[in-house]
């Protein structure tokens, strides 16, 4: 009889523990602060900035982590704000890359954006570059909208590489003017989204034209993994 009572007690304790753990998990998820949308932009001068739209009563603090070259945005709940807000910021850029992390209160995930591109502190933008400006936005449906503009007489081809799971946008000089210099595409992200602008160029080497490609800018959007 004692063994039976002891077994019942252990089962009840285990059930209570599992219930508390599940309730804690639900509380963390329910209380997780979320940002609604954001837009990362590079203007014609090569400068990067980001606009973040968050829910009511959410504050944003930015930290420039120079150790790992990361722009960290901390999102947390606050009672000081009573309406939606838009947050804009310039971004720290080191060498040819930078990273943005969204560190959200009570969230197990840390979404991030990584960029590989020319740093205008060292490489000035010129008028003969194919890509003029672009922006990548996360909309309220969780999809990603890419909007970009190229200079005149530049052809644009969209290719998806199934082997590498990379969306490629091929840019190449052409003799003909295009109907439009502005382009728009929407992408889904099932965890990791990579978009490469592939620039096809040529130069004169010993009286012969040599061709080469350069993948810049490169955009990597990581939704983050559960910790």
N, C-alpha and C positions, 0 to 999 in steps of 0.2 A: 504493500500500500504506500509505504514511504517512497519507494522507487517510482511509483506511478505519479505521486504528487510532485516529486522532484522533476520528473520528465515534463509534466504539465507546466511547472514554473519556468523551466528553461525554454520551452516553446513560447510561452507568453512573453518572456524577456526578449527573445530573438525577434518575435513579431513586432514588439514595441520598438526595438532598435531599428528594424527595417522601415517601419512606418515613419519614425522620426527622420531617418536619412532621406526618405522620399520627400517628406514635407520640407526638409531643408533645401533639397535640390529644387523643388518647385518654387520655394521662396526666392532663391537666388535667381532663377529664370524670370519669375514674375517681376522682381524688383530691378532687373537689368535695365540700365539706362540706354536708350537707343537714339542714334542720330538718324534723322529722316533721309536726308540726301546730302551729297557733296559734289563739288565740281573742281577738278584740278585743271589748271589752265597754263599754257605757255604762250606768251604773246609774240609778236613779230620780232621783238628785240631779244628773245630767248629767255625772258624772265618768267619764273614759275610762281604761281600763287594758288591758294586753295580757299574755297568758300564752303562752309559747313552750315547746314540747316538742321537744328536740333528740336526736340520736343519741348513742351512747356517745362519750366522749372529745371532746366539742365544747364549747368555751367561748363565752360571749357577753359582749361589751363594748358598753355603750351610750354614745353621744355625742349631746348635744343641740346640733345645729347651728343656732345662732340666726341665722345669715346668711340661710339659705333656709327657716327654720322647719321643720326636718326632724328627726325622731327616728331616728337611725341606729343600727342593731344590727349589729355586726360578729361574724360567726360564723367560728370558726377551729378547727382541730384542736389537741388538747393531749394530753399523756400524764399529766396530773395527775388526770383524771377517768376513772373506769372503768365508769360506768353512766349510763343515761339521766337527764336532769335536766329539771326544769320551771323556767322563768325567768319572773318576774312583774315588771312595772314600770308606774309611772304615766307619763303622756305629757305632753309640752310642747304647749301649746295657745296659738296666737296669733290674735287677732281671731276670725274665724269658721272657721278651717280649720287643719288640721295634716296632716303627712305622715309616714309610716313607711317606711324603706328597710331592706331586708335585704341587707347587703353580705357575700356569702359567699366564703370563701377559695377560690381557683382556679375560680371560676365566672364565665362570661361574661355572666350575667344579673344584674340587680338588681331583684328583685321589690319592689313598693311598694304601700302603701295610702294613699289620700288621703280625708280626711273634711272635709265642709263642714257645720257645725252651729253652734248658739248656744254661745258661750263663757260658762260659768257665772260667770266673773269679772266679766262685764259684764251678763249677762242671767240672772236667777234663774229656775229652773224653777217653774212654777205648776201647781196642781191641775187646771186646765182644759185642759191640753195633751193632745192625742190619744195620742201615743206616750209610754209610761211608761219602758220600758227595752228594750234589744236587745243581741244579740251576733251576730257573724259569725265563723265558724270554718272553717279549712281542715282537712279530715279526711285520713286516710291514703290515701284513694283519689284525692286531688287535687280533690275536689268542695268546694263551699262551702255550709255550712249556716247559714241565717239563722233566728234564734229571737227573737221579740219579743212584747211585751205592750202592749196598749192599755188605756185606762181604760174604764169601763163606758159603754154606749150610744155606741159608736163603731163604725161599719161599716168593713169592710176589703175592698177589691177589688184583685186582682192583674191587672196589664195589662202585656203586652210590646209596646213600640213598635218595630216592625220598621224604620221609617225612621231612627230615631236609635240603635237597638240598645241601648235602656235598659229595664230592668225597673222598672216603676212600682208602688208600693204606695199606693193611694189611701185616705186616712183622712177620714171625714166623720161629723159628729155625727148621731145618729138618735134617734127617740123610743123605739125598742124596745131592750131589753137583748139582747145576743148570747149564743149558746149557750156561747161561750168567748171569753175575752179574750187568750188566748195562741195564737200562730201559729208555724208552722214551714214553711220551704221550703228545698229544695236546688237549687243552681245549678251549671251547668258554666261553665268559663272557658276560652275558646279563645285567650286572650291579654289581653283587656281586658273586665272585668265592671263594669258600673255599675248601681247600685240607688238609686232615688230614692223617698223617702217624700214623697208629695204630699198636703199638708194643705189641705183645703177648709174655709174659714172664712167668716164673714160679720160685718158690723158695721153699726151704725145711722148713716147719714150723711144729715142733713137730712130726717129722718122717713122715709127709705127704706133698706131693707136692701141693702147692697152686698156682693157676694161676691168673694173673692180666693183664690188658691192660693199656697202656699209650699212649695218643695222643700227640706225639711230633716228629718232629715239626709240627706246624699248620700254614698254609699259608692262609691269607685272603686278596684278592685283590678287592678293591672297586673302581669302575670307577668314583664315585662321582655323586652328584645330582646337577641339575641346581639350582642356587641361585637366 
